[in-house]
Amino acid sequence: MHNAFAETNERVREIQNGVIVRDARDGFLKVRFVAPEIVRIQYAPEGEWKGNGTDACLPREERPVPVRIERADDSVAVSSEALHV
């Protein structure tokens, strides 16, 4: 992952519409709401986000989704008005 987050010891970083969480092996889990009813979850075991390699996806405008982030000692929960992850 080519950003300042990868260079720190930070475990959780809030992003627009969600979070990125670093696991114990330095992989990254991204949980991001596309809409209150749709959540996109990606995992990058080596820290590099990869595209899905399909031409079927169209560019989309990212819109803000109100989310609530709850942190505990060993977990992070992200919720919208419709889903809890």
Residue pairs with C-beta under 8 A, 6 or more apart in sequence:
1 28
1 44
1 47
1 48
1 49
2 48
5 13
5 20
5 22
6 28
6 47
10 22
11 21
11 22
12 19
12 20
12 21
12 22
12 71
12 76
13 19
13 20
14 69
15 30
15 32
16 32
16 62
16 64
17 32
17 33
17 34
17 62
17 64
17 65
17 67
18 30
18 31
18 32
18 33
18 39
18 67
18 78
19 30
19 31
19 32
19 69
19 76
19 78
20 28
20 29
20 30
20 31
21 28
21 29
21 30
21 31
21 76
22 28
23 29
25 45
26 47
27 43
27 44
27 45
27 46
27 47
28 43
28 44
28 47
28 49
29 41
29 42
29 43
30 40
30 41
30 42
30 43
30 44
30 49
31 39
31 40
31 41
31 78
31 85
32 39
32 40
32 41
32 42
33 39
33 40
33 65
33 67
33 78
33 80
33 83
34 40
34 60
34 62
34 65
35 63
35 65
36 65
36 66
36 80
36 81
36 82
36 83
37 80
37 82
37 83
39 78
39 80
39 83
39 85
41 85
42 49
44 50
65 80
66 80
66 81
67 78
67 79
67 80
68 78
68 79
68 80
69 76
69 77
69 78
70 76
70 77
70 78
70 79
77 84
77 85
78 84
78 85
79 85
